[in-house]
C-alpha cells in the first residue's frame, strides 16, 4: 500500500541529515494496470524519444516490451511535470556510471522497474537514486555474499533492527539500499559493491561508515515490493504517491 514512509532506516553524514525538500517527489506505478492507459496517452501526446523507440524494439518479449514502454512513458510524464513540455522527445544522456540524465538544466531523476511495477523519483536540484525489488525475488548466493551485502548496507547508517543474512527479505532490503546509493552517486552498482568489499575483497575492518554524503531510507510501497531512496537530503514527510491512471493534464498542472 502506498503512503507515508515509516521511520528512517538509514542516514548519511551529519552534513546531509533530513532537511525541507519540497522539490522531491516519488511515484509508484502499477505498470500492468496502467499499460493500456499510458500507451493511449503516448498516442495522443508523444513524449518518447527516437532512442526510446529503438530500445523498445530491441526487447523481444512483447509483454516485457509493453511494460518497459509503460515505465518509460510514465517517467517522461513525471519529468514533464517538473521540467515542462520542452523535454518531450529529448534523448536521455548516459553518464559514465550508466545513469540516464537530462542536460540543459533538466530535472534529475531515477527509475526502477521490476515485476510489473515501477518507482520514479524526480528532483529539480539534486541527484537522487531509487530501487525497487519484488519480495519474491529468488536469491542464489552464498552466505558470505549475503553477509557482505548486509554489512555494506549497515555502513550506510543506523538500521532500525539487526538485519539477518539468513532472511531473504533483509538481504533484499539491504540490496535496494545499495542500488539506490549507486544510482544517486552515478557510479554503477558494480563499483559500489567493489568499494564496499561485497565483491573483490574486504572492506576495512574499522567499521567506520562510508562517507557518501547521502541520506538513505526505506520506502513504504505496495506490499509485494521492497524499495529505498538515496539523496543528499530527504524530507521527513516524504510520501510515495500513486501514479495517476487518468487525467494526466491535471497531474501536470499541479506543479505549475
Residue pairs with C-beta under 8 A, 6 or more apart in sequence:
1 220
1 222
1 223
2 28
2 220
2 221
2 222
2 239
2 240
2 241
2 242
3 220
3 239
3 240
4 220
4 237
4 238
4 239
5 217
5 218
5 219
5 220
5 238
5 239
5 240
6 218
6 220
7 160
8 18
8 160
8 215
8 217
8 218
8 234
9 159
9 160
9 173
9 177
9 216
9 217
9 218
9 228
10 153
10 156
10 157
10 158
10 159
10 177
10 215
10 216
10 217
10 218
11 17
11 18
11 157
11 158
11 215
11 216
11 217
12 156
12 157
12 212
12 213
12 214
12 215
12 216
12 232
13 209
13 211
13 212
13 213
15 213
16 213
16 214
16 215
16 232
16 233
17 215
17 233
18 215
18 233
18 234
18 235
18 236
19 233
19 235
20 235
21 123
21 126
21 231
21 233
21 234
21 235
21 238
22 235
23 82
23 123
23 124
23 125
24 121
24 122
24 123
24 126
24 128
24 231
24 234
24 235
24 238
25 78
25 81
25 82
25 121
25 122
25 123
25 241
26 119
26 120
26 121
26 130
26 219
26 229
26 238
26 239
26 240
26 241
27 74
27 78
27 119
27 120
27 121
27 240
27 241
27 242
27 243
28 117
28 118
28 119
28 221
28 222
28 240
28 241
28 242
28 243
29 70
29 71
29 74
29 113
29 117
29 118
29 119
29 120
29 243
30 116
30 117
30 222
30 242
30 243
30 245
31 67
31 70
31 71
31 74
31 113
31 116
31 117
31 118
32 67
32 116
32 117
33 245
34 70
34 74
34 243
34 245
35 66
35 67
35 69
35 70
37 245
37 246
38 69
38 70
38 73
38 74
39 66
39 69
39 70
39 73
41 73
41 77
41 248
42 48
42 69
42 73
45 88
45 248
46 88
46 89
47 73
47 76
47 77
47 80
47 88
47 89
48 56
48 69
48 72
48 73
48 76
48 89
49 89
49 90
49 91
49 92
50 89
50 91
51 91
51 92
52 69
52 72
52 91
55 68
56 65
56 68
56 69
56 72
57 65
59 65
59 68
67 113
67 116
68 113
70 118
71 111
71 113
71 118
74 118
74 120
74 243
75 109
75 111
75 118
75 120
76 87
76 88
77 248
77 251
77 252
78 109
78 120
78 122
78 243
79 87
79 102
79 106
79 107
79 109
79 122
80 87
80 88
80 252
81 122
81 251
81 252
81 254
81 255
82 107
82 122
82 123
82 124
82 255
83 102
83 106
83 107
83 124
87 102
87 106
87 107
90 102
90 106
92 100
92 101
92 102
93 100
93 101
93 102
93 103
94 100
94 101
95 101
95 186
96 186
97 182
97 185
97 186
97 187
97 188
97 191
98 186
98 188
99 110
99 183
99 186
100 109
100 111
101 108
101 186
102 108
102 109
107 122
107 123
107 124
108 122
108 123
108 124
108 125
108 126
108 127
108 128
109 120
109 121
109 122
109 123
109 128
110 120
110 121
110 122
110 128
110 129
110 130
110 180
110 183
110 184
111 118
111 119
111 120
111 121
111 130
112 118
112 119
112 130
112 131
112 132
112 179
112 183
112 227
113 119
113 132
114 132
114 133
114 134
114 137
114 225
115 134
115 136
115 224
115 225
117 132
117 134
117 221
117 222
117 224
117 225
118 132
119 130
119 131
119 132
119 219
119 221
119 227
119 240
120 130
120 243
121 128
121 129
121 130
121 229
121 231
122 128
123 231
126 231
126 232
126 233
127 184
127 185
127 186
127 231
127 232
128 183
128 184
128 229
128 230
128 231
129 179
129 180
129 181
129 182
129 183
129 184
129 185
129 229
129 230
129 231
130 180
130 183
130 219
130 227
130 228
130 229
130 230
131 175
131 176
131 177
131 179
131 180
131 183
131 227
131 228
132 176
132 221
132 225
132 226
132 227
133 172
133 175
133 176
133 225
133 226
133 227
134 224
134 225
134 226
135 169
135 172
135 223
135 224
135 225
135 226
136 224
137 168
137 172
139 146
139 168
139 171
139 172
143 165
143 166
145 198
146 165
146 166
146 171
147 165
148 196
148 197
148 198
148 199
149 165
149 171
149 174
149 175
149 178
149 198
150 163
150 164
150 165
150 170
150 171
150 174
151 203
152 174
152 178
152 193
152 196
152 197
152 198
152 203
153 159
153 163
153 173
153 174
153 175
153 177
153 178
154 163
154 174
155 196
155 203
155 207
155 208
155 209
155 210
156 177
156 178
156 181
156 209
156 210
156 212
156 214
156 216
157 209
157 215
157 216
163 170
163 171
163 173
163 174
164 170
165 171
169 226
172 226
173 218
173 226
173 228
176 218
176 226
176 227
176 228
177 216
177 218
177 228
177 230
178 189
178 192
178 193
178 196
178 198
179 189
179 228
180 216
180 228
180 229
180 230
181 192
181 212
181 214
181 216
181 230
182 188
182 189
182 191
182 192
183 230
184 214
184 230
184 231
184 232
185 192
185 212
185 214
185 230
190 199
193 199
193 200
194 200
194 201
195 210
196 203
196 210
197 203
213 232
214 230
214 231
214 232
215 230
215 231
215 232
215 233
215 234
216 228
216 229
216 230
217 228
217 229
217 230
217 234
217 238
218 226
218 227
218 228
219 227
219 228
219 229
219 238
219 240
220 240
221 227
221 240
227 240
229 238
244 250
244 251
